[in-house]
Amino acid sequence: MGECYICADGFISAPTPSGCGECPTGKYASETDVTSCSNCEIGNYSPVTATYKECIECGIGKYNNITGNSVCTECSPGTYQDIMSSTSCKVCLEGQYQDSMNTSSCKLCLEGKYSNITGNSVCTECSPGTYQDAAESSSCKHCLPGTYQDDMSSLSCKQCLPGTYSDINLSLYCKECIRGKYLVKFGSALQSDFISCEPGKYQNFPASSDCSNKCSGMYIV
């Protein structure tokens, strides 16, 4: 009779010249003298037919939620994974995003942008009338009366110039002071800030900051 051999770890008993065989992809043999291979557990894999004593852990930025798998799946945009041997990916929070595959963290939305949903792959620009001066934000701030913003992705609002005003939130522009009156200060929010021209002066143009035109040979009643 021929001699019997014990198959080493990573091999199984098989009808081969040596009497031992390798495990197929997605499987391993952790003990000696076994007749079948075991499936790799979730979070692990074995990529090729070989003598695996144990399966390989899925790396950072990847996961596997199926037993007996030969490959790990990359985390998609909007998600990440910072732990080895994971069975799922983590979702980027509000104020964050991730536009790449296979990553270990999320990126922060920069000033002037926001993200108000989880798992986002891009941040949204603040629209005119709004702004955001902080990173990792989930919304934009409103421009208040006396201010405006006519650009996208802004970090602040602009003050209304002398001769103009804004009496509402979210203004895209400032309104003009009416003829015959003027405004001298920045950031005016009220029509009551209008100043009437002094006797002997007039202002025939809107959005004025003074009444510098003196009457010559005429008078104002």
Secondary structure, DSSP 8 states (H G I E B T S, - for coil): --------TTEEE-SSTTSEEEB-TTEE--SSSBSS-EE--TTEE--SSB--SS-EE--TTEE--STT-SS-EE--TTEE--SSS-SS-EE--TTEE--SSS-SS-EE--TTEE--SSS-SS-EE--TTEE--SSS-SS-EE--TTEE--SSS-SS-EE--TTEE--SSS-SS-EE--TTEE--SSS---GGG-EE--TTEE--SSS-S---EE-SS----
